[in-house]
Amino acid sequence: MNFENISKLNVRAGTPLYSRSSNLLDKNYTNIICEFLADKYEYGAIFIDENYELIEAAGNYKDFISLPARRLHFNILKMLPEELSIALGTTLRRAAKDNEKATMLGIKASYSGQIRTVNIDVKPFLKEINIKENSF
């Protein structure tokens, strides 16, 4: 049998995993849990705003995103390999349009000369907590 390395990229639009005002101990527990899950399930999670600008990243996000060589910007679609950028853009638009979780499975993307299979989950949540009217 040929088992491919399957990774998962979770994308959420809006605020970080934890409130910046929460106490230090809560942040440490959150970080420990995120690191454990990232190691066990090889996931990367990114949190973006309605303009696709990176707010925060957790887990194995370095496996998915890279900083541009010449000009620094935080648009997540510009930080991904082309195949993954196209798939993520499509999934983000579908999640925003339907205001519900959208998934795309089995995207083939090249990382450091290796082809990997990536699954994308996008969950909009700003509307759930009424932060902004016209956002994900």
Secondary structure, DSSP 4 states (H G I P E B T S, - for coil): -----EEEEEEEESS-SS-TTS-HHHHHHHHHHHHHHHHHH-EEEEEE-TT-BEEEEEESGGGT----SSS---BGGGSS-HHHHHHHHHHHHHHHHHTS-EEEEEEEEEETTEEEEEEEEEEE-TTTTTS-TT--
